[in-house]
Amino acid sequence: MTHESRPPVELLAPAGSPEKLEIAIHYGADAVYLAGKAFSLRNFSGNFSMAELKHGIADAHQKGVKVYVATNVFSRNHEQSAIAAYLAAVGRMEPDAFIISDPGVLRIAQQHAPHIPIHLSTQANTTNLNSALFWRDSGVKRINTARELSLEEIRGISDACDIEIEAFVHGAMCMSYSGRCLLSAFMTHRDSNRGMCAHPCRWRYAVVEETRPGKYFPVFEDDRGAYIFNAADLCMIDHLPAMIRAGISSLKIEGRMKGINYLAATVKVYREAIDDYTNHSATFGVKDAWRQELSHISHRSYCTGFYFGDPDQILPNYDNASPATLQTFLGKVVQNLGHKTLLIDTRNKFFDGEWVEILPARGPARKDQITSIRDETGKALSFVQPNRQVLVTLGRDYAPNDLIRRPC
């Protein structure tokens, strides 16, 4: 398939729960990836019951959004019958693809849900053209290339193999080779390749000398800290044209376990950037507003990973620090009641009279002032605590699923 004949690039967003699915759709994802309560690599992200999965797939399809169901666990003998039953049941819900890494699970999917396309997880470590050809000949429609590949290596696969290419554009990176990490299993008996990673690479470490038990010495690297395993986060907002020119047809945001503030910001930014490039490729330029939006969400230092072959981009992130200018996520619009009054699901404390920022699905973030807060009985409140639903009046109207935050 030539680059010119490929469909427009897809924005693929994480949906770790039904609420996150709504947010991803609201802010412009073309497709989402999600999972049931088992058999994926993010068992602690909330995920979907079978009823929620059925409803979520149907709702996404009604809104023109594709749904890919992650079943990328590395399975064991005792799970084979359960996986077969699960894939058959999900297949009847008509998702747009299964995301699979285990050849055995792929075989089961082809037997029990043969009408559902297969996308190959990055966990399968597709690092070369012949591997891509093998998977294509095995019935795989799309591969998520191994994160260790450069854009030139991805281009080499794309140019010579008529298979869809998906690659990560933003989010956390594993310190191990494509997720082949044993730290979690060794230290906590939670297997990272079976969806239970405890993320020990993010922990702080010290050294104990053999003859001094119980005396802990901090580990330093050039006086920058002790997070010796901690990877930086990927951010490719400045390099979308290069990714698209390499033949990548789906740009994937990492983060099924991240919060909806992260999800909204990343999906919105990459949606706007992709649309701008698609419509104005000759004059495309990265906007400072996009960089600023991504800088204000919780993240480790940003890098470009392996895409350009720069070894400095994959060094550990020793300080583990998020930026000092983080936004505070205050709440989500549940319903617009008219007359600039909104039903708000609160996530952090905020005050009557406070200036806030609302992130709409389209257009820039808007500053506005809270002019009243009332509880469900109509009683006026001077402030509101997290995890409540209250009526808030602002200076203009906003849409359900718009997020409210405190400006930096």
Secondary structure as UniProt FT lines:
FT   HELIX           3..5
FT   STRAND          10..14
FT   HELIX           18..26
FT   TURN            27..28
FT   STRAND          31..34
FT   TURN            43..44
FT   HELIX           50..62
FT   TURN            63..64
FT   STRAND          66..70
FT   HELIX           77..79
FT   HELIX           80..91
FT   TURN            92..93
FT   STRAND          97..100
FT   HELIX           103..112
FT   TURN            114..115
FT   STRAND          118..120
FT   HELIX           122..124
FT   HELIX           129..137
FT   TURN            138..139
FT   STRAND          140..144
FT   TURN            147..148
FT   HELIX           151..160
FT   STRAND          164..172
FT   HELIX           177..179
FT   HELIX           183..188
FT   HELIX           192..194
FT   HELIX           200..202
FT   STRAND          206..208
FT   TURN            210..211
FT   TURN            213..214
FT   STRAND          216..218
FT   TURN            222..223
FT   TURN            228..229
FT   STRAND          233..235
FT   HELIX           237..239
FT   HELIX           240..245
FT   TURN            246..247
FT   STRAND          250..253
FT   TURN            256..257
FT   HELIX           260..279
FT   HELIX           281..283
FT   HELIX           288..295
FT   STRAND          302..303
FT   TURN            305..308
FT   HELIX           311..314
FT   TURN            318..319
FT   STRAND          328..338
FT   TURN            339..340
FT   STRAND          341..346
FT   STRAND          350..351
FT   TURN            352..353
FT   STRAND          355..359
FT   STRAND          366..369
FT   STRAND          372..374
FT   TURN            376..377
FT   STRAND          383..384
FT   STRAND          389..393
FT   TURN            400..401
FT   STRAND          403..406
//
